[in-house]
Amino acid sequence: MSEPLNERELIKLQIQAYEFYAGLIDRAVVSGAHEAKMPKWDDQRAVEYFDLAEQLRQRLAELEATDEQALDAPGTTPVVADGEPATS
């Protein structure tokens, strides 16, 4: 069984996921597939995901600067743009 992720690893994985989906949306919707019918995806969604990734990078940098111990604690709830835990 693998060890649980710590907070740093969790935030880095969230950044990677948002960047992946932003790039995917950008390639599918913005960069040439204009005839594609994807009602939930548009160029704004890609921008939002890139922004979320940037906000998570900033949160990670803040935690590294102020609370290094918190980053080594077990990861808890994924965090979204406003720094609040994600809700389902």
C-alpha positions as CSV (number, residue, x, y, z in Angstrom):
1,M,0.0,0.0,0.0
2,S,1.3,3.4,-0.8
3,E,1.8,6.3,1.6
4,P,-0.7,9.1,1.6
5,L,0.2,12.3,-0.1
6,N,1.5,15.2,1.9
7,E,0.0,18.7,1.3
8,R,2.9,19.7,-1.0
9,E,2.4,16.7,-3.2
10,L,-1.4,17.2,-3.3
11,I,-1.1,20.8,-4.4
12,K,1.5,19.9,-7.1
13,L,-0.8,17.2,-8.4
14,Q,-3.7,19.7,-8.5
15,I,-1.5,22.1,-10.5
16,Q,-0.6,19.4,-13.0
17,A,-4.2,18.4,-13.4
18,Y,-5.4,22.0,-14.0
19,E,-2.6,22.6,-16.5
20,F,-3.3,19.3,-18.3
21,Y,-7.0,20.1,-18.7
22,A,-6.4,23.7,-19.6
23,G,-4.0,22.6,-22.4
24,L,-6.4,19.9,-23.6
25,I,-9.3,22.4,-23.8
26,D,-7.1,25.0,-25.4
27,R,-6.0,22.6,-28.1
28,A,-9.5,21.2,-28.6
29,V,-11.5,24.5,-28.6
30,V,-9.2,27.4,-29.2
31,S,-6.4,26.2,-31.4
32,G,-8.2,25.0,-34.4
33,A,-11.1,22.7,-33.7
34,H,-13.6,25.5,-34.2
35,E,-16.3,23.2,-35.6
36,A,-16.1,21.0,-32.5
37,K,-19.3,21.0,-30.5
38,M,-18.3,21.1,-26.8
39,P,-20.9,23.1,-25.0
40,K,-19.2,22.8,-21.6
41,W,-15.8,23.8,-22.9
42,D,-14.8,27.1,-24.3
43,D,-11.7,29.3,-24.3
44,Q,-12.8,30.9,-21.0
45,R,-12.7,27.5,-19.3
46,A,-9.1,27.0,-20.4
47,V,-8.2,30.5,-19.0
48,E,-9.9,29.6,-15.7
49,Y,-7.9,26.4,-15.3
50,F,-4.6,28.2,-16.1
51,D,-5.6,30.8,-13.4
52,L,-6.4,28.0,-10.9
53,A,-3.0,26.4,-11.5
54,E,-1.3,29.8,-11.0
55,Q,-3.3,30.4,-7.8
56,L,-2.2,27.0,-6.5
57,R,1.4,27.8,-7.3
58,Q,1.1,31.0,-5.3
59,R,-0.5,29.1,-2.4
60,L,2.4,26.6,-2.5
61,A,5.0,29.3,-2.5
62,E,3.2,31.0,0.5
63,L,3.1,27.8,2.4
64,E,6.8,27.1,1.6
65,A,7.7,30.6,2.9
66,T,5.5,30.6,6.0
67,D,4.6,27.1,7.1
68,E,7.0,24.5,5.9
69,Q,5.6,21.9,8.4
70,A,2.1,22.2,7.0
71,L,3.4,21.0,3.6
72,D,4.8,17.9,5.1
73,A,1.6,17.0,6.9
74,P,-0.7,14.5,5.3
75,G,-2.7,16.0,2.4
76,T,-6.3,16.7,3.3
77,T,-9.0,18.3,1.1
78,P,-8.1,19.6,-2.3
79,V,-8.0,23.4,-2.4
80,V,-9.4,25.5,-5.2
81,A,-8.9,29.1,-6.3
82,D,-10.0,31.0,-3.3
83,G,-7.9,28.9,-0.9
84,E,-11.0,27.2,0.6
85,P,-11.4,23.4,0.6
86,A,-13.3,22.1,-2.4
87,T,-16.8,21.0,-1.8
88,S,-18.7,18.2,-3.6
